[in-house]
Amino acid sequence: MSRDETAERLMSEDEFRASRAGLRGVLGQFFVTKDGRRLYPSFLADNAVEHRDLIAVVKLLGDWDNFTKWRFFISGKGSLGGLTPLEALRQGRLRQVMRTAEGFAER
């Protein structure tokens, strides 16, 4: 599986805890519910993406539901030259991702 395919994966609460034991706050609340289970985006465990950058972007996305936020991170954006916000964050392009998130949140 490529890194982009794994970014789309949702992991169980146990996998999340094992991968990021001690992670609290905003990202710990970033889950989607499916069949009564909390599932966490696997990109939360990606060491190539800074936690503080993810937190900043999640906060900018505001009141959107977590499923929509997850889709934001894994979908290509024209404002990022077709990259996903995750790919852009891995390249250190936080400012561009934040501008894209601000535009997305205003919809």
C-alpha positions in Angstrom: 0.0 0.0 0.0 1.3 3.5 -0.8 1.5 6.2 1.8 -1.5 7.9 0.3 -3.6 4.8 0.4 -2.7 4.2 4.1 -3.7 7.9 4.8 -7.2 7.0 3.8 -7.4 4.1 6.2 -9.3 4.4 9.5 -7.8 2.6 12.5 -9.5 1.2 15.5 -9.3 2.9 18.9 -6.8 0.2 20.1 -4.6 0.8 17.0 -4.8 4.5 17.6 -3.8 4.2 21.3 -0.9 1.8 20.4 0.4 4.2 17.7 0.1 7.4 19.6 -0.1 6.5 23.2 -0.5 9.7 25.2 -1.9 11.8 22.3 -4.6 14.0 23.8 -6.5 17.1 23.0 -7.8 18.0 19.6 -6.4 15.0 17.7 -7.7 12.6 20.3 -11.2 13.9 19.5 -10.7 13.5 15.7 -12.5 10.3 15.0 -15.4 9.1 12.9 -18.1 6.7 14.0 -19.0 3.7 12.0 -21.2 0.9 13.2 -21.0 2.3 16.7 -17.2 2.2 16.8 -14.8 5.1 17.0 -12.3 5.0 14.1 -9.3 7.3 13.8 -7.6 8.5 10.6 -4.4 6.5 10.2 -2.5 9.7 9.2 -2.7 10.8 12.9 0.1 8.2 13.4 2.2 9.5 10.5 5.5 10.7 11.9 6.1 12.7 8.7 3.3 15.1 9.7 3.8 17.4 12.7 1.1 17.1 15.3 1.0 20.9 15.8 0.4 21.3 12.1 -2.5 18.9 12.1 -4.0 20.5 15.1 -3.7 24.0 13.5 -5.5 22.8 10.4 -8.2 20.8 12.3 -8.9 24.0 14.3 -9.3 26.0 11.1 -11.8 23.6 9.7 -14.0 24.6 12.6 -17.5 23.1 13.0 -17.3 20.7 10.0 -18.0 17.1 11.1 -15.0 14.8 11.5 -15.8 12.7 8.5 -15.7 15.9 6.3 -12.5 17.0 7.9 -10.9 13.6 7.3 -12.0 13.8 3.6 -10.4 17.3 3.4 -7.0 15.9 4.4 -7.1 13.0 1.9 -8.6 14.7 -1.1 -6.5 16.5 -3.8 -7.0 20.3 -3.8 -6.5 22.6 -6.8 -5.2 25.3 -4.5 -2.3 22.8 -3.6 -1.6 21.9 -7.2 -3.6 18.7 -6.9 -1.8 17.5 -3.8 -3.8 16.4 -0.8 -3.4 18.6 2.3 -1.5 15.7 3.9 1.0 15.5 1.0 1.5 19.3 1.2 2.0 19.1 5.0 4.7 16.4 4.5 6.4 18.9 2.2 6.4 21.6 4.9 3.7 23.7 3.1 1.7 24.5 6.3 0.8 28.1 5.2 -0.7 26.9 1.9 -2.7 24.1 3.7 -3.9 26.6 6.2 -5.1 29.0 3.5 -6.9 26.0 1.8 -8.5 25.0 5.1 -9.7 28.6 5.7 -11.4 28.6 2.2 -12.8 25.2 2.8 -14.2 26.2 6.2 -15.9 29.2 4.8 -18.1 27.1 2.4 
